[in-house]
């Protein structure tokens, strides 16, 4: 894995990229949680490369990261979704242009805040064809996704049981909108799971069994739908 800069509307945005041992593979964008582009997210980039993908994450916070929930919430709520959308479209175009990336169908994977952005991603770029969203959150009421851009695209959602009361209705709403506009979506439930169950840097919520199942489903989905 190495650090790179991706040109997005003339701005050189920091990011990390990892290539598979074979030297080429399908492209996947990884989207950070509300903490920033922290080691856990960089580890996901590395794992995707080990699984045969060319994986990229750009820094939506432009160098800022935190371990404090209050600060993370401020960073998330201060994020301009239109700017994040531009980052994702630019990252997808960057991957499509790399010789190591096979095909023109880019996948997106994200967690929490990044899960919400992952669900949005196919609506902001023709290059992004599928998304895997882990316990997605979209706390930006003023942003209206253009779900019509999901036509012919697909998504899967990994939903934590602890999120059911607050996120469950919204996830059902997103899924209905995607389906209504010609996309495909499947929601997976993980009984007994806590929010952020995939994050092995947080032992208080991490669940290896649920994390392994979600990972296998996501990588299989990318190979089937995005290659």
Phi and psi in degrees as GROMACS dihedral restraints (atoms count N, CA, C in turn):
[ dihedral_restraints ]
;  ai    aj    ak    al  type     phi  dphi    fc
    3     4     5     6     1  -144.5    20    10
    4     5     6     7     1   159.4    20    10
    6     7     8     9     1   -79.5    20    10
    7     8     9    10     1   144.5    20    10
    9    10    11    12     1  -140.9    20    10
   10    11    12    13     1   174.8    20    10
   12    13    14    15     1  -127.4    20    10
   13    14    15    16     1   132.7    20    10
   15    16    17    18     1  -111.5    20    10
   16    17    18    19     1   128.1    20    10
   18    19    20    21     1   -77.4    20    10
   19    20    21    22     1   117.3    20    10
   21    22    23    24     1  -126.9    20    10
   22    23    24    25     1   105.4    20    10
   24    25    26    27     1    52.2    20    10
   25    26    27    28     1    41.6    20    10
   27    28    29    30     1    86.3    20    10
   28    29    30    31     1    -7.4    20    10
   30    31    32    33     1   -95.1    20    10
   31    32    33    34     1   134.2    20    10
   33    34    35    36     1   -88.7    20    10
   34    35    36    37     1   101.7    20    10
   36    37    38    39     1   -95.3    20    10
   37    38    39    40     1   129.2    20    10
   39    40    41    42     1   -67.8    20    10
   40    41    42    43     1   148.5    20    10
   42    43    44    45     1  -163.7    20    10
   43    44    45    46     1  -179.4    20    10
   45    46    47    48     1  -130.3    20    10
   46    47    48    49     1   147.0    20    10
   48    49    50    51     1  -137.2    20    10
   49    50    51    52     1   147.5    20    10
   51    52    53    54     1  -138.1    20    10
   52    53    54    55     1   139.1    20    10
   54    55    56    57     1  -110.3    20    10
   55    56    57    58     1   148.0    20    10
   57    58    59    60     1   -72.2    20    10
   58    59    60    61     1   163.6    20    10
   60    61    62    63     1   -61.3    20    10
   61    62    63    64     1   -29.8    20    10
   63    64    65    66     1   -68.7    20    10
   64    65    66    67     1   -19.4    20    10
   66    67    68    69     1    95.2    20    10
   67    68    69    70     1   -11.9    20    10
   69    70    71    72     1  -153.0    20    10
   70    71    72    73     1   161.9    20    10
   72    73    74    75     1   171.7    20    10
   73    74    75    76     1   176.3    20    10
   75    76    77    78     1   -64.1    20    10
   76    77    78    79     1   151.5    20    10
   78    79    80    81     1   -91.3    20    10
   79    80    81    82     1   136.1    20    10
   81    82    83    84     1  -133.4    20    10
   82    83    84    85     1   131.9    20    10
   84    85    86    87     1   -97.7    20    10
   85    86    87    88     1   132.5    20    10
   87    88    89    90     1  -106.4    20    10
   88    89    90    91     1   131.8    20    10
   90    91    92    93     1  -112.6    20    10
   91    92    93    94     1   133.2    20    10
   93    94    95    96     1   -67.5    20    10
   94    95    96    97     1   159.6    20    10
   96    97    98    99     1   -77.4    20    10
   97    98    99   100     1  -175.2    20    10
   99   100   101   102     1   -69.9    20    10
  100   101   102   103     1    -7.8    20    10
  102   103   104   105     1   -75.3    20    10
  103   104   105   106     1   -25.0    20    10
  105   106   107   108     1   115.4    20    10
  106   107   108   109     1  -169.2    20    10
  108   109   110   111     1   -84.1    20    10
  109   110   111   112     1    68.1    20    10
  111   112   113   114     1   -85.8    20    10
  112   113   114   115     1   170.7    20    10
  114   115   116   117     1   -54.7    20    10
  115   116   117   118     1   -34.5    20    10
  117   118   119   120     1   -59.5    20    10
  118   119   120   121     1   -44.9    20    10
  120   121   122   123     1   -67.9    20    10
  121   122   123   124     1   -39.4    20    10
  123   124   125   126     1   -62.7    20    10
  124   125   126   127     1   -34.2    20    10
  126   127   128   129     1   -64.8    20    10
  127   128   129   130     1   -36.1    20    10
  129   130   131   132     1   -64.9    20    10
  130   131   132   133     1   -40.9    20    10
  132   133   134   135     1   -57.0    20    10
  133   134   135   136     1   -46.0    20    10
  135   136   137   138     1   -63.8    20    10
  136   137   138   139     1   -42.9    20    10
  138   139   140   141     1   -63.9    20    10
  139   140   141   142     1   -37.9    20    10
  141   142   143   144     1   -64.2    20    10
  142   143   144   145     1   -39.3    20    10
  144   145   146   147     1   -62.8    20    10
  145   146   147   148     1   -41.0    20    10
  147   148   149   150     1   -63.4    20    10
  148   149   150   151     1   -26.4    20    10
  150   151   152   153     1   -87.6    20    10
  151   152   153   154     1     1.4    20    10
  153   154   155   156     1   105.7    20    10
  154   155   156   157     1    10.4    20    10
  156   157   158   159     1  -108.1    20    10
  157   158   159   160     1   154.5    20    10
  159   160   161   162     1   -89.7    20    10
  160   161   162   163     1   111.5    20    10
  162   163   164   165     1  -112.7    20    10
  163   164   165   166     1   138.3    20    10
  165   166   167   168     1  -137.3    20    10
  166   167   168   169     1   137.8    20    10
  168   169   170   171     1  -130.9    20    10
  169   170   171   172     1   130.5    20    10
  171   172   173   174     1  -103.9    20    10
  172   173   174   175     1   155.5    20    10
  174   175   176   177     1   -90.4    20    10
  175   176   177   178     1    97.4    20    10
  177   178   179   180     1   -68.6    20    10
  178   179   180   181     1   -21.7    20    10
  180   181   182   183     1   -94.9    20    10
  181   182   183   184     1     0.8    20    10
  183   184   185   186     1    56.6    20    10
  184   185   186   187     1    52.4    20    10
  186   187   188   189     1    95.4    20    10
  187   188   189   190     1    -5.8    20    10
  189   190   191   192     1   -96.1    20    10
  190   191   192   193     1   136.1    20    10
  192   193   194   195     1  -147.8    20    10
  193   194   195   196     1   163.3    20    10
  195   196   197   198     1  -153.3    20    10
  196   197   198   199     1   161.9    20    10
  198   199   200   201     1  -115.1    20    10
  199   200   201   202     1     2.9    20    10
  201   202   203   204     1   -98.7    20    10
  202   203   204   205     1   122.3    20    10
  204   205   206   207     1   -56.7    20    10
  205   206   207   208     1   -40.3    20    10
  207   208   209   210     1   -62.8    20    10
  208   209   210   211     1   -43.0    20    10
  210   211   212   213     1   -67.6    20    10
  211   212   213   214     1   -39.6    20    10
  213   214   215   216     1   -61.8    20    10
  214   215   216   217     1   -39.6    20    10
  216   217   218   219     1   -64.5    20    10
  217   218   219   220     1   -40.1    20    10
  219   220   221   222     1   -62.6    20    10
  220   221   222   223     1   -41.9    20    10
  222   223   224   225     1   -63.6    20    10
  223   224   225   226     1   -43.6    20    10
  225   226   227   228     1   -63.7    20    10
  226   227   228   229     1   -46.5    20    10
  228   229   230   231     1   -69.8    20    10
  229   230   231   232     1   -23.1    20    10
  231   232   233   234     1   -85.4    20    10
  232   233   234   235     1    -7.0    20    10
  234   235   236   237     1   -68.3    20    10
  235   236   237   238     1   130.8    20    10
  237   238   239   240     1   -85.4    20    10
  238   239   240   241     1   113.2    20    10
  240   241   242   243     1   -62.1    20    10
  241   242   243   244     1   -36.0    20    10
  243   244   245   246     1   -62.1    20    10
  244   245   246   247     1   -36.4    20    10
  246   247   248   249     1   -69.6    20    10
  247   248   249   250     1   -41.6    20    10
  249   250   251   252     1   -62.5    20    10
  250   251   252   253     1   -39.2    20    10
  252   253   254   255     1   -61.9    20    10
  253   254   255   256     1   -40.7    20    10
  255   256   257   258     1   -64.2    20    10
  256   257   258   259     1   -39.0    20    10
  258   259   260   261     1   -58.3    20    10
  259   260   261   262     1   -45.5    20    10
  261   262   263   264     1   -67.8    20    10
  262   263   264   265     1   -43.0    20    10
  264   265   266   267     1   -62.9    20    10
  265   266   267   268     1   -41.2    20    10
  267   268   269   270     1   -66.7    20    10
  268   269   270   271     1   -40.1    20    10
  270   271   272   273     1   -64.4    20    10
  271   272   273   274     1   -39.9    20    10
  273   274   275   276     1   -64.5    20    10
  274   275   276   277     1   -44.3    20    10
  276   277   278   279     1   -62.5    20    10
  277   278   279   280     1   -38.1    20    10
  279   280   281   282     1   -61.9    20    10
  280   281   282   283     1   -45.6    20    10
  282   283   284   285     1   -65.0    20    10
  283   284   285   286     1   -43.8    20    10
  285   286   287   288     1   -58.0    20    10
  286   287   288   289     1   -33.7    20    10
  288   289   290   291     1   -80.8    20    10
  289   290   291   292     1    -8.2    20    10
  291   292   293   294     1   -84.8    20    10
  292   293   294   295     1   136.5    20    10
  294   295   296   297     1   -65.9    20    10
  295   296   297   298     1   -23.3    20    10
  297   298   299   300     1   -75.9    20    10
  298   299   300   301     1   -15.6    20    10
  300   301   302   303     1   -88.1    20    10
  301   302   303   304     1   124.1    20    10
  303   304   305   306     1   -90.1    20    10
  304   305   306   307     1   132.1    20    10
  306   307   308   309     1    79.3    20    10
  307   308   309   310     1   178.7    20    10
  309   310   311   312     1  -118.4    20    10
  310   311   312   313     1    11.0    20    10
  312   313   314   315     1  -100.9    20    10
  313   314   315   316     1   110.0    20    10
  315   316   317   318     1   -96.8    20    10
  316   317   318   319     1   136.6    20    10
  318   319   320   321     1  -101.6    20    10
  319   320   321   322     1   160.3    20    10
  321   322   323   324     1  -134.1    20    10
  322   323   324   325     1   140.0    20    10
  324   325   326   327     1  -133.9    20    10
  325   326   327   328     1   131.7    20    10
  327   328   329   330     1  -149.6    20    10
  328   329   330   331     1   164.0    20    10
  330   331   332   333     1  -128.6    20    10
  331   332   333   334     1   130.4    20    10
  333   334   335   336     1    55.9    20    10
  334   335   336   337     1  -114.9    20    10
  336   337   338   339     1   -52.5    20    10
  337   338   339   340     1   -44.0    20    10
  339   340   341   342     1   -67.0    20    10
  340   341   342   343     1   -27.3    20    10
  342   343   344   345     1   -66.9    20    10
  343   344   345   346     1   -40.7    20    10
  345   346   347   348     1   -62.1    20    10
  346   347   348   349     1   -44.7    20    10
  348   349   350   351     1   -66.1    20    10
  349   350   351   352     1   -33.3    20    10
  351   352   353   354     1   -63.2    20    10
  352   353   354   355     1   -41.7    20    10
  354   355   356   357     1   -64.3    20    10
  355   356   357   358     1   -34.8    20    10
  357   358   359   360     1   -72.9    20    10
  358   359   360   361     1   -27.6    20    10
  360   361   362   363     1   -54.3    20    10
  361   362   363   364     1   -43.6    20    10
  363   364   365   366     1   -63.9    20    10
  364   365   366   367     1   -15.2    20    10
  366   367   368   369     1   -84.5    20    10
  367   368   369   370     1   -11.1    20    10
  369   370   371   372     1  -111.4    20    10
  370   371   372   373     1    -3.9    20    10
  372   373   374   375     1  -152.3    20    10
  373   374   375   376     1   132.8    20    10
  375   376   377   378     1   -68.4    20    10
  376   377   378   379     1   -19.9    20    10
  378   379   380   381     1   -76.8    20    10
  379   380   381   382     1   -21.4    20    10
  381   382   383   384     1   -93.6    20    10
  382   383   384   385     1   117.6    20    10
  384   385   386   387     1  -111.2    20    10
  385   386   387   388     1   -15.1    20    10
  387   388   389   390     1  -156.4    20    10
  388   389   390   391     1   157.9    20    10
  390   391   392   393     1  -143.9    20    10
  391   392   393   394     1   143.1    20    10
  393   394   395   396     1  -118.0    20    10
  394   395   396   397     1   117.1    20    10
  396   397   398   399     1  -113.1    20    10
  397   398   399   400     1   118.7    20    10
  399   400   401   402     1   -92.7    20    10
  400   401   402   403     1   122.6    20    10
  402   403   404   405     1    33.3    20    10
  403   404   405   406     1    64.7    20    10
  405   406   407   408     1   -69.0    20    10
  406   407   408   409     1   144.7    20    10
  408   409   410   411     1  -129.8    20    10
  409   410   411   412     1   133.5    20    10
  411   412   413   414     1  -127.0    20    10
  412   413   414   415     1    80.6    20    10
  414   415   416   417     1   -87.7    20    10
  415   416   417   418     1    32.5    20    10
  417   418   419   420     1  -118.9    20    10
  418   419   420   421     1    84.9    20    10
  420   421   422   423     1   -64.4    20    10
  421   422   423   424     1   -20.6    20    10
  423   424   425   426     1   -85.7    20    10
  424   425   426   427     1    -5.2    20    10
  426   427   428   429     1   -98.0    20    10
  427   428   429   430     1   124.8    20    10
  429   430   431   432     1  -111.9    20    10
  430   431   432   433     1   106.6    20    10
  432   433   434   435     1   -63.8    20    10
  433   434   435   436     1   145.9    20    10
  435   436   437   438     1   -91.3    20    10
  436   437   438   439     1    82.6    20    10
  438   439   440   441     1   -61.5    20    10
  439   440   441   442     1   -20.1    20    10
  441   442   443   444     1   -58.4    20    10
  442   443   444   445     1   -24.6    20    10
  444   445   446   447     1   -74.5    20    10
  445   446   447   448     1    -1.8    20    10
  447   448   449   450     1   -82.7    20    10
  448   449   450   451     1    -6.0    20    10
  450   451   452   453     1   -53.9    20    10
  451   452   453   454     1   123.1    20    10
  453   454   455   456     1    80.1    20    10
  454   455   456   457     1     4.8    20    10
  456   457   458   459     1  -112.9    20    10
  457   458   459   460     1   175.4    20    10
  459   460   461   462     1  -148.8    20    10
  460   461   462   463     1   159.9    20    10
  462   463   464   465     1  -149.8    20    10
  463   464   465   466     1   154.0    20    10
  465   466   467   468     1  -126.5    20    10
  466   467   468   469     1   149.5    20    10
  468   469   470   471     1  -126.7    20    10
  469   470   471   472     1   131.3    20    10
  471   472   473   474     1  -103.6    20    10
  472   473   474   475     1   113.8    20    10
  474   475   476   477     1  -109.8    20    10
  475   476   477   478     1   125.8    20    10
  477   478   479   480     1   -78.8    20    10
  478   479   480   481     1   143.0    20    10
  480   481   482   483     1   -62.0    20    10
  481   482   483   484     1   -36.3    20    10
  483   484   485   486     1   -66.6    20    10
  484   485   486   487     1   -15.7    20    10
  486   487   488   489     1   -92.1    20    10
  487   488   489   490     1    -4.6    20    10
  489   490   491   492     1   -56.5    20    10
  490   491   492   493     1   -45.8    20    10
  492   493   494   495     1   -64.0    20    10
  493   494   495   496     1   -42.1    20    10
  495   496   497   498     1   -96.8    20    10
  496   497   498   499     1   -34.9    20    10
  498   499   500   501     1   -98.0    20    10
  499   500   501   502     1   -24.4    20    10
  501   502   503   504     1   -54.6    20    10
  502   503   504   505     1   -50.7    20    10
  504   505   506   507     1   -61.7    20    10
  505   506   507   508     1   -37.4    20    10
  507   508   509   510     1   -68.9    20    10
  508   509   510   511     1   -40.3    20    10
  510   511   512   513     1   -62.0    20    10
  511   512   513   514     1   -42.3    20    10
  513   514   515   516     1   -61.2    20    10
  514   515   516   517     1   -38.1    20    10
  516   517   518   519     1   -64.9    20    10
  517   518   519   520     1   -44.9    20    10
  519   520   521   522     1   -63.1    20    10
  520   521   522   523     1   -44.3    20    10
  522   523   524   525     1   -61.5    20    10
  523   524   525   526     1   -42.0    20    10
  525   526   527   528     1   -63.7    20    10
  526   527   528   529     1   -39.5    20    10
  528   529   530   531     1   -66.6    20    10
  529   530   531   532     1   -42.0    20    10
  531   532   533   534     1   -61.8    20    10
  532   533   534   535     1   -47.0    20    10
  534   535   536   537     1   -63.7    20    10
  535   536   537   538     1   -41.4    20    10
  537   538   539   540     1   -63.8    20    10
  538   539   540   541     1   -22.7    20    10
  540   541   542   543     1  -106.5    20    10
  541   542   543   544     1    22.6    20    10
  543   544   545   546     1    88.8    20    10
  544   545   546   547     1    10.4    20    10
  546   547   548   549     1   -97.5    20    10
  547   548   549   550     1   175.7    20    10
  549   550   551   552     1  -122.3    20    10
  550   551   552   553     1   142.2    20    10
  552   553   554   555     1  -148.9    20    10
  553   554   555   556     1   143.2    20    10
  555   556   557   558     1  -132.1    20    10
  556   557   558   559     1   132.6    20    10
  558   559   560   561     1  -108.1    20    10
  559   560   561   562     1   127.0    20    10
  561   562   563   564     1  -106.8    20    10
  562   563   564   565     1   130.1    20    10
  564   565   566   567     1   -99.0    20    10
  565   566   567   568     1   145.9    20    10
  567   568   569   570     1  -124.3    20    10
  568   569   570   571     1    91.3    20    10
  570   571   572   573     1   -56.5    20    10
  571   572   573   574     1   133.3    20    10
  573   574   575   576     1    78.7    20    10
  574   575   576   577     1     3.8    20    10
  576   577   578   579     1   -85.6    20    10
  577   578   579   580     1   153.6    20    10
  579   580   581   582     1  -104.5    20    10
  580   581   582   583     1   156.5    20    10
  582   583   584   585     1   -54.8    20    10
  583   584   585   586     1   138.7    20    10
  585   586   587   588     1    72.6    20    10
  586   587   588   589     1    27.9    20    10
  588   589   590   591     1   -62.3    20    10
  589   590   591   592     1   -16.4    20    10
  591   592   593   594     1   -83.8    20    10
  592   593   594   595     1   -16.7    20    10
  594   595   596   597     1   -83.0    20    10
  595   596   597   598     1   101.2    20    10
  597   598   599   600     1   -76.9    20    10
  598   599   600   601     1    -1.5    20    10
  600   601   602   603     1   -84.9    20    10
  601   602   603   604     1    -3.1    20    10
  603   604   605   606     1  -124.3    20    10
  604   605   606   607     1    81.8    20    10
  606   607   608   609     1   -60.3    20    10
  607   608   609   610     1   -21.1    20    10
  609   610   611   612     1   -70.1    20    10
  610   611   612   613     1   -19.1    20    10
  612   613   614   615     1  -124.8    20    10
  613   614   615   616     1   -16.2    20    10
  615   616   617   618     1   -63.0    20    10
  616   617   618   619     1   136.4    20    10
  618   619   620   621     1  -130.2    20    10
  619   620   621   622     1   107.6    20    10
  621   622   623   624     1   -62.4    20    10
  622   623   624   625     1   -40.1    20    10
  624   625   626   627     1   -63.7    20    10
  625   626   627   628     1   -47.4    20    10
  627   628   629   630     1   -66.2    20    10
  628   629   630   631     1   -40.2    20    10
  630   631   632   633     1   -63.1    20    10
  631   632   633   634     1   -43.9    20    10
  633   634   635   636     1   -62.6    20    10
  634   635   636   637     1   -43.0    20    10
  636   637   638   639     1   -64.0    20    10
  637   638   639   640     1   -43.3    20    10
  639   640   641   642     1   -66.2    20    10
  640   641   642   643     1   -37.8    20    10
  642   643   644   645     1   -64.2    20    10
  643   644   645   646     1   -47.7    20    10
  645   646   647   648     1   -62.4    20    10
  646   647   648   649     1   -40.7    20    10
  648   649   650   651     1   -64.0    20    10
  649   650   651   652     1   -40.7    20    10
  651   652   653   654     1   -67.8    20    10
  652   653   654   655     1   -47.9    20    10
  654   655   656   657     1   -67.4    20    10
  655   656   657   658     1   -37.5    20    10
  657   658   659   660     1   -64.8    20    10
  658   659   660   661     1   -40.0    20    10
  660   661   662   663     1   -61.8    20    10
  661   662   663   664     1   -44.5    20    10
  663   664   665   666     1   -62.4    20    10
  664   665   666   667     1   -41.9    20    10
  666   667   668   669     1   -66.6    20    10
  667   668   669   670     1   -34.9    20    10
  669   670   671   672     1   -80.3    20    10
  670   671   672   673     1   -35.9    20    10
  672   673   674   675     1  -107.4    20    10
  673   674   675   676     1   -19.5    20    10
  675   676   677   678     1  -123.2    20    10
  676   677   678   679     1    17.3    20    10
